[in-house]
Amino acid sequence: MSSTGTDSTKLGDVGLIEVQLDSLDSSHNFANSNGGTPRTKTLPEQQQLQRQQQKNVFKSKVFIIAVSFSSVLMIAMCIGFLVHYEFSGDISDMETVSYWHVNLPKEQQEWYDRGINELKLALNRELNRRRAKNVILFVGDGMGPNTVTAARIYGYKEEGLLSWERFPHMGLLKTYCANKQVPDSFSTATALFGGVKVNYETGGVDATVPLGNCSASLQEAHHVQNILHWAQADGMRTGFVTTTRVTHATPAALYAHVADRRWESESTMPAEAQQQGCLDIARQLVKQKTGQQINVIMGGGRQMLVSNVSGTDSDPLDTWAGHSTDGRNLIQDWAQQKADQGQSHAVIQNNGQLQQLDAANVDYVLGIFANGHLKYDHERDGSDAGMPSLTNMTLKALEVLGNSDKGYLLIVEAGMIDQAHHRGNARKALSEVLALNEAVQAVQAHLKAKDQLDETLLIVTADHSHSLTINGHPDRGADILGLAGNSKTEDTPYTTLTYGTSYQGFQVDPERMMRKDPSFSDTRDWEYTQQAAINTNENLHGGSDVTIHARGAMSYLFHGVHEQSYVAHVISYALRIGRFRDSTIAESLAELMPL
């Protein structure tokens, strides 16, 4: 036999070979004692020999080693099964998972209990993979991370949470635009709604269109279509609600294609742009196809839609923007178009008319409640003659949009957060965040009552941040609008909230020629302007990422750090509109992630 054959001999055969050799020796000795002829064994002797052979097998070293190895292997497999079951079994029900209960000091127990409660929520989180029927996108204009934190403390102290902070899924959005590290609202809104990053202060047109270039903006190949347009093409109802002018940057990105956000009416457009055929934003809202098909339009901006309107103490003109003077009345034009087409419609202009609106019997609503922006929530007139809250507008919009079985898309902008920041009034900004929080809570209650929470994708995010900072080392529970401490170089107090840049924010005491002492001012006053490092004409935007929170259908698609433009693609996929409408891509993804 070759060496290879010898090496391949089975270990299990070794014991048997030893037994056979022993048997041969016994037969040989017996033959010699009987004249050389082996004697045939009797049956009892054969049985005794077999038993002896079995005993020899069990006593062999190879057998003992094999049994020991098998035992160790079985124990290892049992341990492996236990570990696998413990770590990868279904433990989504936290009530069935045990953990060590230990006696801890009160100061530790509080945080252990909170940790367990948060862990329960995380373990019981479910992925809603169903196709969305409706989408509601809330945009807090200028609501950066520090603004959210400060508003949370302002409203609920450090331990509290805003309503959207309880959503199961969240991520971060990078807000830079095509040509700036720090963006404006028009470019960021185009990214959010159209899925394409564009140039600073342009909207609805791609990055080939420079700021202010009318002729480039007229090229339809460079127009950016968006979720509102795609939803309308699929027969869905659409709408937007804002506390700013309906022609302001964020809502304008839903329906306009403009090379300059300042072109809200003809009065702020260059003559050359008008001669080239560019339409101002207000005219695009009423005269262009996407704007004409919007079912719900609510906000301010009368001075852009109607020429030569007059301001009042309760409803002043917005002096930071232009106002129309060409004789237009686009509100009347809008109503006439709907009447000519036989479409049920309503024009409303105050609280009372909003409350009395028969939402079940109207398909189109134009609500213009102010000449410029709406009043801040804390100073609103809540009477019938006054301006509605963000919550009231949003709930009424849902009633109108809910009249169709095709689903709806609603964008809700809390625009006055940004306006307060631009004036350096931190308390107003935080109050507007809480007004948005109220609207989000009310919408969730509305959807729950109609059993529509699971089929609706709810999103809360911001378009950009501001330069608000939370400073120093104030005590826990301290007033977020109060003082944080004294400067160790100036020995002058400073507030917890300050800005990087601000409108009249760099404040100097002319007698001491040092920074003004804020302890001599009422820092909780609504008109108080927080101090800032740099003074300019207004508080400028910040460039930080912003948070995005989601719940409902397809909400799990927000899970990390995303480009801001990603949001439009998630919404279009969740609703199966735009590029995902009846596409093979959508069907392939659906197969990988069955709904």
Secondary structure by P-SEA (a helix, b strand, c coil): ccaaaaaaccccaaaaaaaaaaaaaaaaaaaaacccbbbbbcaaaaaaaaaaaaaaaaacaaaaaaaaaaaaaaaaaaaaaaaaaacccccccccccccbbbbbcaaaaaaaaaaaaaaaaaaacccccccccbbbbbbcccccaaaaaaaaaaccccccccccccccccccccccccccccccaaaaaaaacccbbbccccccccccccccccccccccccccccaaaaaaaaccccccccccccccccccccccccccccccccccccaaaaaacccccccccccccccccccccccccccccccccccccccccccccccccccccaaaaaaaaaaaacccccccccaaaaaacccccccbbbbbcccccccccccccccccccccaaaaaaaaaaaaacccccbbbbbbccaaaaaaaaccaaaaaaaaaaaaaaaaaaaaaaaaacccccbbbbbbbcccccccccccccccccccccccccccccccccccccccccccccccccccccccccccccccccbbbbccccccccccccbbbbbbbbccccccccccccccaaaaaaaaaaccccccccaaaaaaaaaccc
